Amino acid sequence: MAGGRLGNALAAIIVLFIVGFGIPAFLTRHWDRFSGLFEFPAVRRTALTGGLRFSSQSETG
């Protein structure tokens, strides 16, 4: 049934969209509350800019 597959694909895309954009927006909106959980300045800096890449000083060395 093509309709069932299309519905599942659409649901997966919607879930990925919500997870991909909703969680960073939620974290940046309530960052003052969550910032105490993260002690790494690099993680804090990248999360505030919207990127989830973990950068460390050892990469440049």
C-alpha positions as CSV (number, residue, x, y, z in Angstrom):
1,M,0.0,0.0,0.0
2,A,1.7,3.2,-1.2
3,G,-0.5,5.4,1.0
4,G,0.7,3.7,4.2
5,R,4.4,4.0,3.1
6,L,3.9,7.7,2.2
7,G,2.2,8.3,5.6
8,N,5.1,6.6,7.4
9,A,7.7,8.6,5.5
10,L,5.8,11.9,6.1
11,A,5.6,11.1,9.8
12,A,9.3,10.3,9.9
13,I,10.1,13.6,8.2
14,I,7.9,15.5,10.6
15,V,9.6,13.8,13.6
16,L,13.1,14.5,12.3
17,F,12.1,18.1,11.6
18,I,10.8,18.6,15.2
19,V,13.8,16.9,16.7
20,G,16.3,18.7,14.5
21,F,14.9,22.2,15.0
22,G,12.8,22.0,18.2
23,I,15.4,20.7,20.6
24,P,18.1,23.3,19.7
25,A,15.5,26.1,19.9
26,F,14.3,24.7,23.3
27,L,17.8,24.5,24.6
28,T,18.7,28.0,23.5
29,R,15.5,29.4,24.9
30,H,16.0,27.8,28.3
31,W,19.8,27.8,28.2
32,D,20.3,29.6,31.5
33,R,18.5,26.7,33.2
34,F,20.5,24.0,31.4
35,S,23.9,25.7,31.3
36,G,24.7,24.4,34.8
37,L,24.6,20.8,33.4
38,F,27.3,21.5,30.9
39,E,30.7,22.4,32.2
40,F,32.4,22.5,28.8
41,P,32.8,26.0,27.3
42,A,33.2,24.6,23.8
43,V,29.9,22.7,24.0
44,R,28.2,25.8,25.4
45,R,29.6,28.0,22.6
46,T,28.6,25.7,19.8
47,A,25.1,25.0,21.2
48,L,24.4,28.7,21.5
49,T,25.2,29.2,17.8
50,G,23.0,26.3,16.9
51,G,25.7,23.8,16.0
52,L,26.0,20.5,17.9
53,R,29.6,19.9,16.9
54,F,31.9,19.2,19.8
55,S,35.1,21.1,19.4
56,S,38.1,20.8,21.7
57,Q,41.5,22.4,21.9
58,S,43.2,19.1,21.1
59,E,42.0,19.4,17.5
60,T,44.1,22.4,16.8
61,G,47.3,20.9,18.3
